[in-house]
Every structure is written in C-alpha cells, then in structure tokens.
C-alpha cells in the first residue's frame, strides 16, 4: 500500500494481531518487534519511503511525503 502525507506529518502503525509479531523497517526508521502496540514516525523531508516487516518480507508499503 501507499500512503501520501504532507511533510511534517506523523504516521502511526498499529498492531492488533495479538498472536503474530511484526515490525516496521524503512530508510531512517525502525520499530521494535511486537504483536500489539503502536509505532510512530514523523516524516519531515519530501520523498518516497519504502518499508517492510523484516519478519514477513512480503508485507511492504510506501510512504509518499509531499511538500
């Protein structure tokens, strides 16, 4: 999936699985491995930021940051 946000926006990832752990790993940001909880990252520089779950590499996404 791709999410487009303006520069300065904070993106929040939410884990509600409870049984299977995941993480978020991208250029300049990385969460802890967890099965429940949240991770937030503020995107200040415009660009395209790909991310994935290092435990499940087929789970990917992109944050497009605009001016």
PDB file as gemmi writes it, atoms N, CA and C in Angstrom:
CRYST1    1.000    1.000    1.000  90.00  90.00  90.00 P 1                      
ATOM      1  N   UNK A   1       0.819  -1.179   0.000  1.00  0.00           N  
ATOM      2  CA  UNK A   1       0.000   0.000   0.000  1.00  0.00           C  
ATOM      3  C   UNK A   1       0.863   1.242   0.000  1.00  0.00           C  
ATOM      4  N   UNK A   2       0.306   2.326  -0.502  1.00  0.00           N  
ATOM      5  CA  UNK A   2       0.984   3.616  -0.498  1.00  0.00           C  
ATOM      6  C   UNK A   2       0.120   4.618   0.249  1.00  0.00           C  
ATOM      7  N   UNK A   3       0.748   5.358   1.136  1.00  0.00           N  
ATOM      8  CA  UNK A   3       0.084   6.417   1.884  1.00  0.00           C  
ATOM      9  C   UNK A   3       0.789   7.722   1.531  1.00  0.00           C  
ATOM     10  N   UNK A   4       0.023   8.755   1.152  1.00  0.00           N  
ATOM     11  CA  UNK A   4       0.590  10.056   0.834  1.00  0.00           C  
ATOM     12  C   UNK A   4       0.278  11.022   1.964  1.00  0.00           C  
ATOM     13  N   UNK A   5       1.337  11.676   2.473  1.00  0.00           N  
ATOM     14  CA  UNK A   5       1.186  12.622   3.580  1.00  0.00           C  
ATOM     15  C   UNK A   5       2.020  13.865   3.294  1.00  0.00           C  
ATOM     16  N   UNK A   6       1.663  15.015   3.877  1.00  0.00           N  
ATOM     17  CA  UNK A   6       2.490  16.210   3.712  1.00  0.00           C  
ATOM     18  C   UNK A   6       3.719  16.139   4.612  1.00  0.00           C  
ATOM     19  N   UNK A   7       4.785  16.836   4.227  1.00  0.00           N  
ATOM     20  CA  UNK A   7       5.982  16.909   5.059  1.00  0.00           C  
ATOM     21  C   UNK A   7       5.589  17.434   6.439  1.00  0.00           C  
ATOM     22  N   UNK A   8       6.159  16.831   7.469  1.00  0.00           N  
ATOM     23  CA  UNK A   8       5.852  17.189   8.842  1.00  0.00           C  
ATOM     24  C   UNK A   8       4.813  16.294   9.487  1.00  0.00           C  
ATOM     25  N   UNK A   9       4.177  15.435   8.696  1.00  0.00           N  
ATOM     26  CA  UNK A   9       3.142  14.542   9.228  1.00  0.00           C  
ATOM     27  C   UNK A   9       3.762  13.384   9.998  1.00  0.00           C  
ATOM     28  N   UNK A  10       3.040  12.916  10.983  1.00  0.00           N  
ATOM     29  CA  UNK A  10       3.427  11.730  11.740  1.00  0.00           C  
ATOM     30  C   UNK A  10       2.542  10.576  11.300  1.00  0.00           C  
ATOM     31  N   UNK A  11       3.164   9.468  10.940  1.00  0.00           N  
ATOM     32  CA  UNK A  11       2.436   8.251  10.550  1.00  0.00           C  
ATOM     33  C   UNK A  11       2.479   7.288  11.715  1.00  0.00           C  
ATOM     34  N   UNK A  12       1.331   6.665  12.003  1.00  0.00           N  
ATOM     35  CA  UNK A  12       1.233   5.705  13.094  1.00  0.00           C  
ATOM     36  C   UNK A  12       0.875   4.337  12.529  1.00  0.00           C  
ATOM     37  N   UNK A  13       1.693   3.338  12.840  1.00  0.00           N  
ATOM     38  CA  UNK A  13       1.393   1.947  12.528  1.00  0.00           C  
ATOM     39  C   UNK A  13       0.789   1.328  13.779  1.00  0.00           C  
ATOM     40  N   UNK A  14      -0.249   0.518  13.608  1.00  0.00           N  
ATOM     41  CA  UNK A  14      -0.947  -0.085  14.745  1.00  0.00           C  
ATOM     42  C   UNK A  14      -0.940  -1.597  14.587  1.00  0.00           C  
ATOM     43  N   UNK A  15      -0.504  -2.293  15.641  1.00  0.00           N  
ATOM     44  CA  UNK A  15      -0.530  -3.755  15.686  1.00  0.00           C  
ATOM     45  C   UNK A  15      -1.686  -4.184  16.563  1.00  0.00           C  
ATOM     46  N   UNK A  16      -2.566  -5.032  16.012  1.00  0.00           N  
ATOM     47  CA  UNK A  16      -3.705  -5.560  16.762  1.00  0.00           C  
ATOM     48  C   UNK A  16      -3.809  -7.067  16.621  1.00  0.00           C  
ATOM     49  N   UNK A  17      -2.768  -7.691  16.114  1.00  0.00           N  
ATOM     50  CA  UNK A  17      -2.811  -9.124  15.847  1.00  0.00           C  
ATOM     51  C   UNK A  17      -2.872  -9.930  17.138  1.00  0.00           C  
ATOM     52  N   UNK A  18      -2.021  -9.596  18.087  1.00  0.00           N  
ATOM     53  CA  UNK A  18      -2.017 -10.274  19.374  1.00  0.00           C  
ATOM     54  C   UNK A  18      -1.289 -11.599  19.398  1.00  0.00           C  
ATOM     55  N   UNK A  19      -1.182 -12.273  18.260  1.00  0.00           N  
ATOM     56  CA  UNK A  19      -0.557 -13.589  18.243  1.00  0.00           C  
ATOM     57  C   UNK A  19       0.714 -13.637  17.400  1.00  0.00           C  
ATOM     58  N   UNK A  20       0.785 -12.783  16.388  1.00  0.00           N  
ATOM     59  CA  UNK A  20       1.916 -12.814  15.458  1.00  0.00           C  
ATOM     60  C   UNK A  20       2.653 -11.480  15.531  1.00  0.00           C  
ATOM     61  N   UNK A  21       3.942 -11.539  15.771  1.00  0.00           N  
ATOM     62  CA  UNK A  21       4.751 -10.323  15.882  1.00  0.00           C  
ATOM     63  C   UNK A  21       5.130  -9.781  14.503  1.00  0.00           C  
ATOM     64  N   UNK A  22       5.275  -8.454  14.435  1.00  0.00           N  
ATOM     65  CA  UNK A  22       5.681  -7.748  13.224  1.00  0.00           C  
ATOM     66  C   UNK A  22       6.583  -6.584  13.627  1.00  0.00           C  
ATOM     67  N   UNK A  23       7.201  -5.964  12.634  1.00  0.00           N  
ATOM     68  CA  UNK A  23       7.908  -4.716  12.842  1.00  0.00           C  
ATOM     69  C   UNK A  23       7.777  -3.878  11.588  1.00  0.00           C  
ATOM     70  N   UNK A  24       8.311  -2.657  11.658  1.00  0.00           N  
ATOM     71  CA  UNK A  24       8.363  -1.752  10.512  1.00  0.00           C  
ATOM     72  C   UNK A  24       9.817  -1.335  10.364  1.00  0.00           C  
ATOM     73  N   UNK A  25      10.374  -1.519   9.163  1.00  0.00           N  
ATOM     74  CA  UNK A  25      11.765  -1.168   8.925  1.00  0.00           C  
ATOM     75  C   UNK A  25      11.842  -0.420   7.607  1.00  0.00           C  
ATOM     76  N   UNK A  26      12.297   0.838   7.678  1.00  0.00           N  
ATOM     77  CA  UNK A  26      12.430   1.655   6.481  1.00  0.00           C  
ATOM     78  C   UNK A  26      13.681   2.504   6.556  1.00  0.00           C  
ATOM     79  N   UNK A  27      13.890   3.314   5.555  1.00  0.00           N  
ATOM     80  CA  UNK A  27      15.064   4.177   5.489  1.00  0.00           C  
ATOM     81  C   UNK A  27      14.954   5.273   6.552  1.00  0.00           C  
ATOM     82  N   UNK A  28      15.702   5.116   7.653  1.00  0.00           N  
ATOM     83  CA  UNK A  28      15.706   6.103   8.715  1.00  0.00           C  
ATOM     84  C   UNK A  28      14.724   5.860   9.836  1.00  0.00           C  
ATOM     85  N   UNK A  29      14.011   4.735   9.808  1.00  0.00           N  
ATOM     86  CA  UNK A  29      13.093   4.424  10.903  1.00  0.00           C  
ATOM     87  C   UNK A  29      12.948   2.920  11.065  1.00  0.00           C  
ATOM     88  N   UNK A  30      12.778   2.491  12.311  1.00  0.00           N  
ATOM     89  CA  UNK A  30      12.609   1.070  12.604  1.00  0.00           C  
ATOM     90  C   UNK A  30      11.902   0.925  13.950  1.00  0.00           C  
ATOM     91  N   UNK A  31      10.864   0.106  13.967  1.00  0.00           N  
ATOM     92  CA  UNK A  31      10.141  -0.171  15.204  1.00  0.00           C  
ATOM     93  C   UNK A  31      10.737  -1.388  15.897  1.00  0.00           C  
ATOM     94  N   UNK A  32      10.266  -1.611  17.096  1.00  0.00           N  
ATOM     95  CA  UNK A  32      10.558  -2.863  17.783  1.00  0.00           C  
ATOM     96  C   UNK A  32       9.678  -3.955  17.183  1.00  0.00           C  
ATOM     97  N   UNK A  33      10.035  -5.200  17.412  1.00  0.00           N  
ATOM     98  CA  UNK A  33       9.179  -6.321  17.031  1.00  0.00           C  
ATOM     99  C   UNK A  33       8.104  -6.431  18.108  1.00  0.00           C  
ATOM    100  N   UNK A  34       6.823  -6.471  17.684  1.00  0.00           N  
ATOM    101  CA  UNK A  34       5.714  -6.551  18.642  1.00  0.00           C  
ATOM    102  C   UNK A  34       4.486  -7.179  17.999  1.00  0.00           C  
ATOM    103  N   UNK A  35       3.635  -7.728  18.839  1.00  0.00           N  
ATOM    104  CA  UNK A  35       2.382  -8.312  18.364  1.00  0.00           C  
ATOM    105  C   UNK A  35       1.210  -7.354  18.588  1.00  0.00           C  
ATOM    106  N   UNK A  36       1.346  -6.450  19.553  1.00  0.00           N  
ATOM    107  CA  UNK A  36       0.335  -5.423  19.810  1.00  0.00           C  
ATOM    108  C   UNK A  36       1.038  -4.134  20.182  1.00  0.00           C  
ATOM    109  N   UNK A  37       0.446  -3.011  19.798  1.00  0.00           N  
ATOM    110  CA  UNK A  37       1.017  -1.722  20.144  1.00  0.00           C  
ATOM    111  C   UNK A  37       1.033  -0.797  18.952  1.00  0.00           C  
ATOM    112  N   UNK A  38       1.788   0.305  19.078  1.00  0.00           N  
ATOM    113  CA  UNK A  38       1.880   1.295  18.010  1.00  0.00           C  
ATOM    114  C   UNK A  38       3.322   1.740  17.823  1.00  0.00           C  
ATOM    115  N   UNK A  39       3.589   2.252  16.651  1.00  0.00           N  
ATOM    116  CA  UNK A  39       4.877   2.861  16.327  1.00  0.00           C  
ATOM    117  C   UNK A  39       4.584   4.109  15.519  1.00  0.00           C  
ATOM    118  N   UNK A  40       5.240   5.214  15.870  1.00  0.00           N  
ATOM    119  CA  UNK A  40       5.044   6.481  15.170  1.00  0.00           C  
ATOM    120  C   UNK A  40       6.369   6.988  14.609  1.00  0.00           C  
ATOM    121  N   UNK A  41       6.268   7.598  13.428  1.00  0.00           N  
ATOM    122  CA  UNK A  41       7.446   8.243  12.835  1.00  0.00           C  
ATOM    123  C   UNK A  41       6.995   9.514  12.137  1.00  0.00           C  
ATOM    124  N   UNK A  42       7.732  10.601  12.370  1.00  0.00           N  
ATOM    125  CA  UNK A  42       7.437  11.886  11.722  1.00  0.00           C  
ATOM    126  C   UNK A  42       8.298  12.009  10.466  1.00  0.00           C  
ATOM    127  N   UNK A  43       7.646  12.294   9.349  1.00  0.00           N  
ATOM    128  CA  UNK A  43       8.318  12.443   8.060  1.00  0.00           C  
ATOM    129  C   UNK A  43       8.461  13.929   7.743  1.00  0.00           C  
ATOM    130  N   UNK A  44       9.689  14.441   7.786  1.00  0.00           N  
ATOM    131  CA  UNK A  44       9.914  15.870   7.592  1.00  0.00           C  
ATOM    132  C   UNK A  44      10.420  16.231   6.203  1.00  0.00           C  
ATOM    133  N   UNK A  45      10.989  15.272   5.494  1.00  0.00           N  
ATOM    134  CA  UNK A  45      11.591  15.541   4.185  1.00  0.00           C  
ATOM    135  C   UNK A  45      10.760  14.891   3.080  1.00  0.00           C  
ATOM    136  N   UNK A  46      10.347  15.669   2.072  1.00  0.00           N  
ATOM    137  CA  UNK A  46       9.602  15.079   0.958  1.00  0.00           C  
ATOM    138  C   UNK A  46      10.392  13.967   0.280  1.00  0.00           C  
ATOM    139  N   UNK A  47       9.678  12.964  -0.191  1.00  0.00           N  
ATOM    140  CA  UNK A  47      10.296  11.841  -0.887  1.00  0.00           C  
ATOM    141  C   UNK A  47       9.445  10.596  -0.752  1.00  0.00           C  
ATOM    142  N   UNK A  48       9.989   9.500  -1.198  1.00  0.00           N  
ATOM    143  CA  UNK A  48       9.318   8.209  -1.162  1.00  0.00           C  
ATOM    144  C   UNK A  48      10.068   7.298  -0.194  1.00  0.00           C  
ATOM    145  N   UNK A  49       9.354   6.753   0.772  1.00  0.00           N  
ATOM    146  CA  UNK A  49       9.958   5.933   1.821  1.00  0.00           C  
ATOM    147  C   UNK A  49       9.315   4.538   1.810  1.00  0.00           C  
ATOM    148  N   UNK A  50      10.067   3.558   1.346  1.00  0.00           N  
ATOM    149  CA  UNK A  50       9.592   2.172   1.352  1.00  0.00           C  
ATOM    150  C   UNK A  50       9.843   1.565   2.731  1.00  0.00           C  
ATOM    151  N   UNK A  51       8.960   0.666   3.135  1.00  0.00           N  
ATOM    152  CA  UNK A  51       9.152  -0.035   4.396  1.00  0.00           C  
ATOM    153  C   UNK A  51       8.666  -1.473   4.254  1.00  0.00           C  
ATOM    154  N   UNK A  52       9.096  -2.313   5.203  1.00  0.00           N  
ATOM    155  CA  UNK A  52       8.665  -3.713   5.223  1.00  0.00           C  
ATOM    156  C   UNK A  52       8.704  -4.237   6.642  1.00  0.00           C  
ATOM    157  N   UNK A  53       8.101  -5.393   6.816  1.00  0.00           N  
ATOM    158  CA  UNK A  53       8.202  -6.161   8.056  1.00  0.00           C  
ATOM    159  C   UNK A  53       9.367  -7.123   7.854  1.00  0.00           C  
ATOM    160  N   UNK A  54      10.403  -7.016   8.693  1.00  0.00           N  
ATOM    161  CA  UNK A  54      11.574  -7.870   8.495  1.00  0.00           C  
ATOM    162  C   UNK A  54      11.273  -9.336   8.791  1.00  0.00           C  
ATOM    163  N   UNK A  55      10.200  -9.598   9.525  1.00  0.00           N  
ATOM    164  CA  UNK A  55       9.811 -10.980   9.814  1.00  0.00           C  
ATOM    165  C   UNK A  55       8.962 -11.575   8.692  1.00  0.00           C  
ATOM    166  N   UNK A  56       8.322 -10.715   7.921  1.00  0.00           N  
ATOM    167  CA  UNK A  56       7.452 -11.133   6.814  1.00  0.00           C  
ATOM    168  C   UNK A  56       7.731 -10.212   5.626  1.00  0.00           C  
ATOM    169  N   UNK A  57       8.830 -10.424   4.893  1.00  0.00           N  
ATOM    170  CA  UNK A  57       9.274  -9.503   3.842  1.00  0.00           C  
ATOM    171  C   UNK A  57       8.269  -9.246   2.722  1.00  0.00           C  
ATOM    172  N   UNK A  58       7.230 -10.056   2.636  1.00  0.00           N  
ATOM    173  CA  UNK A  58       6.190  -9.804   1.632  1.00  0.00           C  
ATOM    174  C   UNK A  58       5.231  -8.703   2.099  1.00  0.00           C  
ATOM    175  N   UNK A  59       5.319  -8.299   3.362  1.00  0.00           N  
ATOM    176  CA  UNK A  59       4.491  -7.215   3.896  1.00  0.00           C  
ATOM    177  C   UNK A  59       5.261  -5.907   3.715  1.00  0.00           C  
ATOM    178  N   UNK A  60       4.862  -5.136   2.709  1.00  0.00           N  
ATOM    179  CA  UNK A  60       5.582  -3.916   2.350  1.00  0.00           C  
ATOM    180  C   UNK A  60       4.617  -2.762   2.181  1.00  0.00           C  
ATOM    181  N   UNK A  61       5.163  -1.569   2.124  1.00  0.00           N  
ATOM    182  CA  UNK A  61       4.377  -0.383   1.862  1.00  0.00           C  
ATOM    183  C   UNK A  61       5.287   0.770   1.524  1.00  0.00           C  
ATOM    184  N   UNK A  62       4.681   1.890   1.152  1.00  0.00           N  
ATOM    185  CA  UNK A  62       5.420   3.095   0.796  1.00  0.00           C  
ATOM    186  C   UNK A  62       4.720   4.304   1.396  1.00  0.00           C  
ATOM    187  N   UNK A  63       5.514   5.204   1.952  1.00  0.00           N  
ATOM    188  CA  UNK A  63       5.013   6.494   2.406  1.00  0.00           C  
ATOM    189  C   UNK A  63       5.523   7.541   1.411  1.00  0.00           C  
ATOM    190  N   UNK A  64       4.619   8.231   0.739  1.00  0.00           N  
ATOM    191  CA  UNK A  64       4.970   9.318  -0.161  1.00  0.00           C  
ATOM    192  C   UNK A  64       4.782  10.622   0.599  1.00  0.00           C  
ATOM    193  N   UNK A  65       5.880  11.360   0.777  1.00  0.00           N  
ATOM    194  CA  UNK A  65       5.842  12.605   1.526  1.00  0.00           C  
ATOM    195  C   UNK A  65       5.937  13.763   0.536  1.00  0.00           C  
ATOM    196  N   UNK A  66       4.924  14.633   0.556  1.00  0.00           N  
ATOM    197  CA  UNK A  66       4.851  15.768  -0.356  1.00  0.00           C  
ATOM    198  C   UNK A  66       5.222  17.068   0.374  1.00  0.00           C  
ATOM    199  N   UNK A  67       5.448  18.100  -0.378  1.00  0.00           N  
ATOM    200  CA  UNK A  67       5.783  19.416   0.208  1.00  0.00           C  
ATOM    201  C   UNK A  67       4.577  20.051   0.843  1.00  0.00           C  
TER     202      UNK A  67                                                      
END                                                                             
